[in-house]
Amino acid sequence: MTPAKTILFCTDFSENALRSFAFAAEEAQRAVGSKLILLHVIPEPDAQFWKGYIYDVGDMDSKAKADIDAAIDKDYRPLVPEGVTFEVAMRIGDAPEEILHHAKSVNADLIVLGRQGKGMISQWLTGNVTARVVRKSVCPVLVVPMAFIEKQQKA
């Protein structure tokens, strides 16, 4: 099996997502000329009242965008291996749909995402981004569970 050349890493900026980034970076380092794409999906508000405040990522509130850019610069960019092309993408909408759409548009060889480990009731009420991506993806998906991260922290 050849190393993935285009890796799509999905983040919600949680601790688990940040720790999962190491897997994406390691995979990107395995292939010469690889590309690592960080994707953050902002959920589109259901309430009509709030929809007027979000247009597209280019018009996103400047403070919110600056905060996201600062988090990427502080937490993620320093972990990108030398020689790996790093891109950032932001989308607004349903997270699984946007992840799958972006994976297809960049011809991703691998999707990497962390799993929060919500309880069954929470998954039933809100849906599970990870499960929906795994079910519908046409490329391999690496899921890093929160329990694995916790196990590493204890070691």
matplotlib code that plots the C-alpha trace (Angstrom):
import matplotlib.pyplot as plt

x = [0.0, 1.4, 1.5, -1.3, -0.3, -3.3, -4.4, -7.5, -7.4, -10.7, -10.7, -13.2, -10.2, -10.8, -8.0, -8.6, -8.5, -5.2, -3.7, -5.1, -3.2, 0.0, -1.4, -2.1, 1.3, 3.1, 1.2, 2.0, 5.7, 5.7, 5.1, 7.4, 5.5, 2.5, -0.2, -1.9, -5.2, -6.7, -10.5, -12.7, -16.5, -18.6, -22.1, -24.7, -27.2, -30.7, -32.4, -33.3, -32.5, -28.8, -28.4, -28.1, -24.9, -23.1, -22.7, -19.6, -16.2, -14.8, -17.3, -17.0, -16.7, -13.2, -12.5, -13.7, -11.6, -8.6, -9.1, -9.3, -6.2, -4.3, -5.2, -4.0, -0.7, -0.1, -1.3, -1.1, 1.5, 4.5, 3.6, 3.6, 6.7, 9.2, 8.6, 4.9, 2.5, 0.0, -3.3, -6.2, -9.9, -13.0, -16.6, -20.0, -22.7, -23.3, -20.0, -20.2, -21.5, -18.8, -16.0, -17.0, -17.5, -14.1, -12.4, -13.8, -12.9, -9.2, -9.1, -8.1, -6.3, -7.0, -9.3, -8.1, -10.4, -10.7, -13.7, -15.0, -16.7, -20.2, -22.7, -25.4, -28.2, -26.0, -25.2, -28.9, -29.9, -27.1, -25.9, -22.3, -20.0, -17.3, -19.8, -21.4, -18.0, -16.9, -20.1, -20.0, -16.3, -14.8, -11.3, -9.8, -10.7, -8.4, -10.4, -8.5, -10.7, -10.6, -9.9, -6.6, -5.6, -6.4, -4.4, -1.4, -1.6, -1.6, 1.5]
y = [0.0, 3.4, 6.3, 8.8, 11.9, 14.1, 13.9, 15.7, 16.4, 17.5, 19.6, 21.1, 22.5, 20.1, 18.6, 15.2, 16.8, 18.5, 15.2, 13.4, 15.8, 13.9, 10.9, 13.0, 14.7, 11.3, 10.0, 13.1, 12.7, 9.2, 10.4, 12.8, 15.8, 15.1, 17.7, 18.0, 19.9, 21.1, 21.5, 23.1, 23.1, 25.7, 24.4, 26.5, 27.7, 26.3, 29.4, 31.8, 34.7, 33.7, 32.9, 36.6, 36.7, 34.0, 34.5, 32.6, 32.0, 35.1, 37.3, 35.5, 37.8, 39.1, 38.4, 34.8, 34.3, 35.8, 33.5, 30.4, 31.5, 32.1, 28.7, 27.1, 29.1, 28.3, 24.6, 23.1, 24.8, 24.0, 20.3, 20.2, 18.2, 19.9, 19.4, 18.8, 21.3, 22.6, 24.1, 25.4, 25.2, 26.4, 25.6, 26.3, 23.7, 20.1, 18.7, 15.2, 16.6, 19.3, 16.8, 14.3, 17.0, 18.6, 15.1, 14.5, 18.0, 17.6, 13.9, 13.0, 9.7, 9.6, 11.4, 11.7, 12.8, 12.5, 11.0, 12.6, 9.6, 11.0, 8.8, 7.0, 9.5, 12.4, 10.5, 9.7, 13.3, 15.1, 12.5, 11.3, 13.1, 10.4, 7.6, 9.4, 10.2, 6.6, 5.2, 7.4, 8.0, 6.6, 6.8, 5.3, 7.1, 7.1, 7.6, 8.5, 7.8, 9.9, 6.7, 6.2, 9.8, 9.3, 6.1, 7.8, 10.6, 8.0, 6.3]
z = [0.0, -1.0, 1.5, 1.2, -0.7, 0.1, 3.7, 4.9, 8.6, 10.2, 13.3, 15.8, 17.8, 20.6, 22.6, 20.9, 17.5, 18.3, 19.5, 16.5, 14.2, 15.0, 13.0, 10.0, 10.2, 10.5, 7.5, 5.4, 6.3, 4.7, 1.1, -0.7, -2.0, 0.2, 1.1, 4.5, 4.4, 7.7, 7.4, 10.0, 9.4, 11.1, 11.7, 9.9, 12.5, 12.2, 13.4, 10.6, 12.9, 13.0, 9.3, 8.5, 10.5, 8.5, 4.8, 3.7, 5.2, 3.5, 5.3, 8.6, 11.6, 11.5, 15.2, 14.9, 11.8, 13.6, 16.5, 14.3, 12.4, 15.6, 16.9, 13.7, 13.8, 17.5, 17.7, 14.2, 11.9, 14.2, 14.0, 10.1, 9.0, 6.8, 3.1, 3.6, 1.9, 4.4, 3.5, 5.6, 4.5, 6.3, 5.3, 6.8, 6.8, 7.9, 9.0, 7.5, 4.2, 4.0, 5.0, 2.3, -0.3, 0.4, 0.4, -3.0, -4.3, -3.3, -4.2, -0.6, -0.2, 3.6, 6.0, 9.6, 12.5, 16.2, 17.9, 21.0, 22.5, 23.1, 24.8, 22.9, 23.7, 22.5, 19.3, 18.7, 19.2, 17.3, 15.0, 14.9, 12.5, 12.5, 11.9, 9.0, 7.4, 7.8, 6.3, 3.2, 2.5, -0.7, 0.8, 4.0, 7.2, 10.3, 13.4, 16.6, 19.6, 22.8, 24.8, 22.9, 23.6, 27.3, 27.4, 25.9, 28.5, 31.4, 30.0]

ax = plt.figure().add_subplot(projection="3d")
ax.plot(x, y, z, "-o")
ax.set_aspect("equal")
plt.show()
